[in-house]
Amino acid sequence: MTILRQPTRAGVRDAAAKIALILPPTPLFVLPINGVDVAFKAESLQPVGAFKVRGAWHRLTALGSEARVRGVVAFSSGNHAQGVAWAAKRLGIAATIVMPSDAPRVKVESTLALGAEVVTYDRATESRETIAARLAEARGSTLVPSFDDAWIIEGQGSAGLEAAAQMTALGLGSPVRAVVPCGGGGLSAGIALALPDAAITVVEPDGWDDMKRSLEASWILPVADDAPPTACDALMTKQVSPLTFDVLSRRDATGVAVSEAETAAAQRWAAEKLRLVVEPGGAVALAAVLAGKVAVKAGMLVVLSGGNVDLAAYGRAMTQT
Amino acid sequence: MTILRQPTRAGVRDAAAKIALILPPTPLFVLPINGVDVAFKAESLQPVGAFKVRGAWHRLTALGSEARVRGVVAFSSGNHAQGVAWAAKRLGIAATIVMPSDAPRVKVESTLALGAEVVTYDRATESRETIAARLAEARGSTLVPSFDDAWIIEGQGSAGLEAAAQMTALGLGSPVRAVVPCGGGGLSAGIALALPDAAITVVEPDGWDDMKRSLEASWILPVADDAPPTACDALMTKQVSPLTFDVLSRRDATGVAVSEAETAAAQRWAAEKLRLVVEPGGAVALAAVLAGKVAVKAGMLVVLSGGNVDLAAYGRAMTQT
């Protein structure tokens, strides 16, 4: 059974209230860029190292008792898998995560450590969507998409409400612009719903800027087949969803693309100035601001969305100049 | 005029109340080591990247209006300098920081950016203590020591009260053991005062373990002249002070020394598991626990005291194995 539902601002508020009961607000840091105070929301400091716990918590807590018994299924080799496993563990819900057989050992182990069952598939010959859908149907489980879902979008949006409350408490006022990393658009659409008065800028890696191009075309365009390699594994989404696109399009969101070098520079800035480990995909919004691709202004909110790094690659990003 | 005063637990409480008005509590993270939940206090996320703002704030706010007008003097090439400059700026007090002429440019610039005056000296021919004392006397300024001062110790101790309140709120109870990086002993003595029921373990780099040896000898022993090089620049204190030593000695604190490799491994663990950038000196307590030199037990508090890194050295620590 598919439940069709549009994400709403009321849903984001509901998500934020539920999430506040289990997760403390992630820290918000204020630091000047070119002399202007900018707010940084450190979602990299969530359990599992990314904002993904928000959407997962909102989605899983919305399941009825019968659905809870039948468990959940998700596919992801990264942060969404951990978010779902984390929420499922706390709710006593069985979680099955579909991961490629060549997924990094550390990610498989982290998912197993959170109590989830891991089902692997062969990237070359099988489709994870098909496998996950088949598993969900066979078991009567609920499929938990990583962004194409009203609850997921609303849950991620709670980061925006939280940041606005923190900025207001600090005397900075509600955000006038939110600059947000974008893969499938769950986080940026959620924040757009959370902050109806803020301008929304989504940031993607060069060549993976399908949300940017889609917003410009007013039509969903996929990533090109010959997209270049990127260190932003969390943002390698081939195509956004009508749910996320529609929210951002209605809000006149604009897109920006950043280079791999700009992303690495942002990781170094975050390490040196904020003492935060930020993964490449989590650093693209900061990269856009530091590179001058988004004009710095007072009341700006920059989201650092995740901090799960491969240490060898991270070390190289730190020393690269 | 020198004010002789012993640090007290009441002073730590007073410091904590004052600090709570200006600084939000630093995050406390809970993560298992060998299956046991351990609490990590992220002082690396303070403004200026270290706990030093605590002691500086407590000391400077205790100055009378006349002393405030005459300003403060401190000597330090690192975190203490920034802490004093940070507090002085917020209080409108003129701060003069004595730094070696070969101090890293970035540290000089950060100190200047905080509005302090920087006076340089030649490490080879001059003594910073003499220069700072002479400056203080000439200007009638107050000298702010980095650890040999009751206010500084009490201020740093506020981290212990904060952590205990956070652990209690999380249902972990008050800390049963605090494991703390130790240079001059200001932070560890302050935490010992803050937590009268906790066992105290101080951690130093190999060869710079003068507090450990002093506690074992019941007498203050200096660092040997041929002490090995260490990446823990924040902990390269040649000799602890009677104030810090006496507090720790009365509390039967014990010392542990860690190797450079153990410290780098702890930096990697903090990056991977906590997504925090921790400087070598800030990571030694974690290093001692991960290396099995301090037995892991429930209710343990590990302090991550600072996060100011040289990116090139940090990148090497990330990739070193």
Interface residues (C-beta under 8 A of the other chain):
Chain A: P24 P27 F29 S44 L45 G49 R268 A271 E272 R275 L276 V277 V278 G307 N308 V309 L311 A312 Y314 G315 R316 A317 M318 T319
Chain B: P24 P27 F29 S44 L45 G49 R268 A271 E272 R275 L276 V277 V278 G307 N308 V309 L311 A312 Y314 G315 R316 A317 M318 T319
